[in-house]
Amino acid sequence: MSSALLAPVIALVLWTHVMWLWMYATRIPAIQKQQLTLDPGIPPKELMNQLPAPVRWKADNYNHLFEAPTLFYATAIVLALLGDTTQTSLWLAWGYVALRVVHSIWQSLLNIIEVRFTLFLTSSIVLIVLGVRAAMLVF
């Protein structure tokens, strides 16, 4: 098994924790400032929609880190288990992580959708290429 491909996996896991911290570091003060009542009878989305958009953007991105990146985790782990030691796969994996970090920062600070979509699309293409590389080794 090649452990080099596990480094970008753990890097993205750690980045997800950074986003979790950033989300709560902005959400809790915003809730306190607006004196929101955390009523379990109000749907969470309805309650959070009362917060300013820049506060919600961090939570949106945190949720996004549990969508497409799950495919990245599976693919990178499969490549590692299959012993893929190529620089191409390693660069693609680190490229995916870098694109997701930039996507997170962009969405959390500016959230211009056209740029965010371009970052998402580019990271998706990288992920597809990694998936094809894994498929070529499996099949």
Contact map, one row per residue, 1 for C-alpha under 8 A:
1110000000000000000000000000000000000000000000000000000000000000000000000000000111110000000000000000000000000000000000000000000000000000000
1111110000000000000000000000000000000000000000000000000000000000000000000000000111111000000000000000000000000000000000000000000000000000000
1111111000000000000000000000000000000000000000000000000000000000000000000000000100000000000000000000000000000000000000000000000000000000000
0111111000000000000000000000000000000000000000000000000000000000000000000000000100001000010000000000000000000000000000000000000000000000000
0111111110000000000000000000000000000000000000000000000000000000000000000001101100001000110010000000000000000000000000000000000000000000000
0111111111000000000000000000000000000000000000000000000000000000000000000001100100000000000000000000000000000000000000000000000000000000000
0011111111100000000000000000000000000000000000000000000000000000000000000000000000000000000000000000000000000000000000000000000000000000000
0000111111110000000000000000000000000000000000000000000000000000000000000000000000000000000011001000000000000000000000000000000000000000000
0000111111111000000000000000000000000000000000000000000000000000000000011001100000000000000000001000000000000000000000000000000000000000000
0000011111111100000000000000000000000000000000000000000000000000000000000000000000000000000000000000000000000000000000000000000000000000000
0000001111111110000000000000000000000000000000000000000000000000000000000000000000000000000000001000000000000000000000000000000000000000000
0000000111111111000000000000000000000000000000000000000000000000000000000000000000000000000000001000000000000000000000000000000000000000000
0000000011111111100000000000000000000000000000000000000000000000000000000000000000000000000000000000000000000000000000000000000000000000000
0000000001111111110000000000000000000000000000000000000000000000000000000000000000000000000000000000000000000000000000000000000000000000000
0000000000111111111000000000000000000000000000000000000000000000000000000000000000000000000000000000100000000000000000000000000000000000000
0000000000011111111100000000000000000000000000000000000000000100100000000000000000000000000000000000000000000000000000000000000000000000000
0000000000001111111110000000000000000000000000000000000000000000000000000000000000000000000000000000000000000000000000000000000000000000000
0000000000000111111111000000000000000000000000000000000000000000000000000000000000000000000000000000000000000000000000000000000000000000000
0000000000000011111111100000000000000000000000000000000001001100000000000000000000000000000000000000000100000000000000000000000000000000000
0000000000000001111111110000000000000000000000000000000000100100000000000000000000000000000000000000000000000000000000000000000000000000000
0000000000000000111111111000000000000000000000000000000000000000000000000000000000000000000000000000000000000000000000000000000000000000000
0000000000000000011111111100000000000000000000000000000001000000000000000000000000000000000000000000000000000000000000000000000000000000000
0000000000000000001111111110000000000000000000000000001001100100000000000000000000000000000000000000000000000000000000000000000000000000000
0000000000000000000111111111000000000000000000000000000000000000000000000000000000000000000000000000000000000000000000000000000000000000000
0000000000000000000011111111100000000000000000000000000000000000000000000000000000000000000000000000000000000000000000000000000000000000000
0000000000000000000001111111110000000000000000000000001000000000000000000000000000000000000000000000000000000000000000000000000000000000000
0000000000000000000000111111111000000000000000000010001100000000000000000000000000000000000000000000000000000000000000000000000000000000000
0000000000000000000000011111111100000000000000000000000000000000000000000000000000000000000000000000000000000000000000000000000000000000000
0000000000000000000000001111111110000000000000000000000000000000000000000000000000000000000000000000000000000000000000000000000000000000000
0000000000000000000000000111111111000000000000000011001000000000000000000000000000000000000000000000000000000000000000000000000000000000000
0000000000000000000000000011111111110000000000000010000000000000000000000000000000000000000000000000000000000000000000000000000000000000000
0000000000000000000000000001111111110000000000000000000000000000000000000000000000000000000000000000000000000000000000000000000000000000000
0000000000000000000000000000111111110000000000000000000000000000000000000000000000000000000000000000000000000000000000000000000000000000000
0000000000000000000000000000011111110000000000000010000000000000000000000000000000000000000000000000000000000000000000000000000000000000000
0000000000000000000000000000001111111000000000000000000000000000000000000000000000000000000000000000000000000000000000000000000000000000000
0000000000000000000000000000001111111100000000000000000000000000000000000000000000000000000000000000000000000000000000000000000000000000000
0000000000000000000000000000000000111110000000000000000000000000000000000000000000000000000000000000000000000000000000000000000000000000000
0000000000000000000000000000000000011111010000100000000000000000000000000000000000000000000000000000000000000000000000000000000000000000000
0000000000000000000000000000000000001111110000000000000000000000000000000000000000000000000000000000000000000000000000000000000000000000000
0000000000000000000000000000000000000111111100000000000000000000000000000000000000000000000000000000000000000000000000000000000000000000000
0000000000000000000000000000000000000011111000000000000000000000000000000000000000000000000000000000000000000000000000000000000000000000000
0000000000000000000000000000000000000111111101100000000000000000000000000000000000000000000000000000000000000000000000000000000000000000000
0000000000000000000000000000000000000001111111100000000000000000000000000000000000000000000000000000000000000000000000000000000000000000000
0000000000000000000000000000000000000001011111110000000000000000000000000000000000000000000000000000000000000000000000000000000000000000000
0000000000000000000000000000000000000000001111111000000000000000000000000000000000000000000000000000000000000000000000000000000000000000000
0000000000000000000000000000000000000000011111111100000000000000000000000000000000000000000000000000000000000000000000000000000000000000000
0000000000000000000000000000000000000100011111111110000000000000000000000000000000000000000000000000000000000000000000000000000000000000000
0000000000000000000000000000000000000000000111111110000100000000000000000000000000000000000000000000000000000000000000000000000000000000000
0000000000000000000000000000000000000000000011111111100100000000000000000000000000000000000000000000000000000000000000000000000000000000000
0000000000000000000000000000000000000000000001111111000000000000000000000000000000000000000000000000000000000000000000000000000000000000000
0000000000000000000000000010011001000000000000111111101100000000000000000000000000000000000000000000000000000000000000000000000000000000000
0000000000000000000000000000010000000000000000001111111100000000000000000000000000000000000000000000000000000000000000000000000000000000000
0000000000000000000000000000000000000000000000001011111110000000000000000000000000000000000000000000000000000000000000000000000000000000000
0000000000000000000000000000000000000000000000000001111111000000000000000000000000000000000000000000000000011000000000000000000000000000000
0000000000000000000000100110010000000000000000000011111111100000000000000000000000000000000000000000000000010000000000000000000000000000000
0000000000000000000000000010000000000000000000011011111111110000000000000000000000000000000000000000000000000000000000000000000000000000000
0000000000000000000000000000000000000000000000000000111111111000000000000000000000000000000000000000000000111010000000000000000000000000000
0000000000000000001001100000000000000000000000000000011111111100000000000000000000000000000000000000000100110000000000000000000000000000000
0000000000000000000100100000000000000000000000000000001111111110000000000000000000000000000000000000000000000000000000000000000000000000000
0000000000000000000000000000000000000000000000000000000111111111000000000000000000000000000000000000000000000000000000000000000000000000000
0000000000000000001000000000000000000000000000000000000011111111100000000000000000000000000000000000000100110000000000000000000000000000000
0000000000000001001100100000000000000000000000000000000001111111110000000000000000000000000000000000000000000000000000000000000000000000000
0000000000000000000000000000000000000000000000000000000000111111111000000000000000000000000000000000000000000000000000000000000000000000000
0000000000000000000000000000000000000000000000000000000000011111111100000000000000000000000000000000000000000000000000000000000000000000000
0000000000000001000000000000000000000000000000000000000000001111111111000000000000000000000000000000000000000000000000000000000000000000000
0000000000000000000000000000000000000000000000000000000000000111111111000000000000000000000000000000000000000000000000000000000000000000000
0000000000000000000000000000000000000000000000000000000000000011111111100000000000000000000000000000000000000000000000000000000000000000000
0000000000000000000000000000000000000000000000000000000000000001111111110000000000000000000000000000000000000000000000000001000000000000000
0000000000000000000000000000000000000000000000000000000000000000111111111000000000000000000000000000000000000000000000000000000000000000000
0000000000000000000000000000000000000000000000000000000000000000111111111100000000000000000000000000000000000000000000000000000000000000000
0000000000000000000000000000000000000000000000000000000000000000001111111110000000000000000000000000000000000000000000000000001000000000000
0000000010000000000000000000000000000000000000000000000000000000000111111111000000000000000000000000000000000000000000000000001000000000000
0000000010000000000000000000000000000000000000000000000000000000000011111111100000000000000000000000000000000000000000000000000000000000000
0000000000000000000000000000000000000000000000000000000000000000000001111111110000000000000000000000000000000000000000000000000000000000000
0000000000000000000000000000000000000000000000000000000000000000000000111111111000000000000000000000000000000000000000000000000001100100000
0000110010000000000000000000000000000000000000000000000000000000000000011111111100000000000010000000000000000000000000000000000001000000000
0000110010000000000000000000000000000000000000000000000000000000000000001111111110000000000000000000000000000000000000000000000000000000000
0000000000000000000000000000000000000000000000000000000000000000000000000111111111000000000000000000000000000000000000000000000000000100000
0000100000000000000000000000000000000000000000000000000000000000000000000011111111110000000000000000000000000000000000000000000000000100000
1111110000000000000000000000000000000000000000000000000000000000000000000001111111111000000000000000000000000000000000000000000000000000000
1100000000000000000000000000000000000000000000000000000000000000000000000000111111110000000000000000000000000000000000000000000000000000000
1100000000000000000000000000000000000000000000000000000000000000000000000000011111110000000000000000000000000000000000000000000000000000100
1100000000000000000000000000000000000000000000000000000000000000000000000000001111111000000000000000000000000000000000000000000000000000000
1100000000000000000000000000000000000000000000000000000000000000000000000000001111111100100000000000000000000000000000000000000000000000000
0101100000000000000000000000000000000000000000000000000000000000000000000000000100111110110000000000000000000000000000000000000000000000000
0000000000000000000000000000000000000000000000000000000000000000000000000000000000011111110000000000000000000000000000000000000000000000000
0000000000000000000000000000000000000000000000000000000000000000000000000000000000001111111000000000000000000000000000000000000000000000000
0000000000000000000000000000000000000000000000000000000000000000000000000000000000000111111100000000000000000000000000000000000000000000000
0000100000000000000000000000000000000000000000000000000000000000000000000000000000011111111110000000000000000000000000000000000001001000000
0001100000000000000000000000000000000000000000000000000000000000000000000000000000001111111111000000000000000000000000000000000000000000000
0000000000000000000000000000000000000000000000000000000000000000000000000000000000000011111111100000000000000000000000000000000000000000000
0000000000000000000000000000000000000000000000000000000000000000000000000000000000000001111111110000000000000000000000000000011001000000000
0000100100000000000000000000000000000000000000000000000000000000000000000001000000000000111111111000000000000000000000000000011001000000000
0000000100000000000000000000000000000000000000000000000000000000000000000000000000000000011111111100000000000000000000000000000000000000000
0000000000000000000000000000000000000000000000000000000000000000000000000000000000000000001111111110000000000000000000000010010000000000000
0000000000000000000000000000000000000000000000000000000000000000000000000000000000000000000111111111000000000000000000000010011000000000000
0000000110110000000000000000000000000000000000000000000000000000000000000000000000000000000011111111100000000000000000000000000000000000000
0000000000000000000000000000000000000000000000000000000000000000000000000000000000000000000001111111110000000000000000000000000000000000000
0000000000000000000000000000000000000000000000000000000000000000000000000000000000000000000000111111111000000000000000110110000000000000000
0000000000000000000000000000000000000000000000000000000000000000000000000000000000000000000000011111111100000000000000110010000000000000000
0000000000000010000000000000000000000000000000000000000000000000000000000000000000000000000000001111111110000000000000000000000000000000000
0000000000000000000000000000000000000000000000000000000000000000000000000000000000000000000000000111111111000000000000100000000000000000000
0000000000000000000000000000000000000000000000000000000000000000000000000000000000000000000000000011111111100000000100110000000000000000000
0000000000000000001000000000000000000000000000000000000001001000000000000000000000000000000000000001111111110000000000000000000000000000000
0000000000000000000000000000000000000000000000000000000000000000000000000000000000000000000000000000111111111000000000000000000000000000000
0000000000000000000000000000000000000000000000000000000000000000000000000000000000000000000000000000011111111111000100000000000000000000000
0000000000000000000000000000000000000000000000000000000011001000000000000000000000000000000000000000001111111111000100000000000000000000000
0000000000000000000000000000000000000000000000000000011011001000000000000000000000000000000000000000000111111110000000000000000000000000000
0000000000000000000000000000000000000000000000000000010010000000000000000000000000000000000000000000000011111110000000000000000000000000000
0000000000000000000000000000000000000000000000000000000000000000000000000000000000000000000000000000000001111111000000000000000000000000000
0000000000000000000000000000000000000000000000000000000010000000000000000000000000000000000000000000000001111111101100000000000000000000000
0000000000000000000000000000000000000000000000000000000000000000000000000000000000000000000000000000000001100111111100000000000000000000000
0000000000000000000000000000000000000000000000000000000000000000000000000000000000000000000000000000000000000011111110000000000000000000000
0000000000000000000000000000000000000000000000000000000000000000000000000000000000000000000000000000000000000001111111000000000000000000000
0000000000000000000000000000000000000000000000000000000000000000000000000000000000000000000000000000000000000011111111100000000000000000000
0000000000000000000000000000000000000000000000000000000000000000000000000000000000000000000000000000001001100011111111110000000000000000000
0000000000000000000000000000000000000000000000000000000000000000000000000000000000000000000000000000000000000000111111111000000000000000000
0000000000000000000000000000000000000000000000000000000000000000000000000000000000000000000000000000000000000000011111111100000000000000000
0000000000000000000000000000000000000000000000000000000000000000000000000000000000000000000000000011011000000000001111111110000000000000000
0000000000000000000000000000000000000000000000000000000000000000000000000000000000000000000000000011001000000000000111111111000000000000000
0000000000000000000000000000000000000000000000000000000000000000000000000000000000000000000000000000000000000000000011111111100000000000000
0000000000000000000000000000000000000000000000000000000000000000000000000000000000000000000000000010000000000000000001111111110000000000000
0000000000000000000000000000000000000000000000000000000000000000000000000000000000000000000000110011000000000000000000111111111000000000000
0000000000000000000000000000000000000000000000000000000000000000000100000000000000000000000000000000000000000000000000011111111100000000000
0000000000000000000000000000000000000000000000000000000000000000000000000000000000000000000000000000000000000000000000001111111110000000000
0000000000000000000000000000000000000000000000000000000000000000000000000000000000000000000110110000000000000000000000000111111111000000000
0000000000000000000000000000000000000000000000000000000000000000000000110000000000000000000110010000000000000000000000000011111111100000000
0000000000000000000000000000000000000000000000000000000000000000000000000000000000000000000000000000000000000000000000000001111111110000000
0000000000000000000000000000000000000000000000000000000000000000000000000000000000000000000000000000000000000000000000000000111111111000000
0000000000000000000000000000000000000000000000000000000000000000000000000011000000000000100110000000000000000000000000000000011111111100000
0000000000000000000000000000000000000000000000000000000000000000000000000010000000000000000000000000000000000000000000000000001111111110000
0000000000000000000000000000000000000000000000000000000000000000000000000000000000000000000000000000000000000000000000000000000111111111000
0000000000000000000000000000000000000000000000000000000000000000000000000000000000000000100000000000000000000000000000000000000011111111100
0000000000000000000000000000000000000000000000000000000000000000000000000010011000000000000000000000000000000000000000000000000001111111110
0000000000000000000000000000000000000000000000000000000000000000000000000000000000000000000000000000000000000000000000000000000000111111111
0000000000000000000000000000000000000000000000000000000000000000000000000000000000000000000000000000000000000000000000000000000000011111111
0000000000000000000000000000000000000000000000000000000000000000000000000000000001000000000000000000000000000000000000000000000000001111111
0000000000000000000000000000000000000000000000000000000000000000000000000000000000000000000000000000000000000000000000000000000000000111111
0000000000000000000000000000000000000000000000000000000000000000000000000000000000000000000000000000000000000000000000000000000000000011111
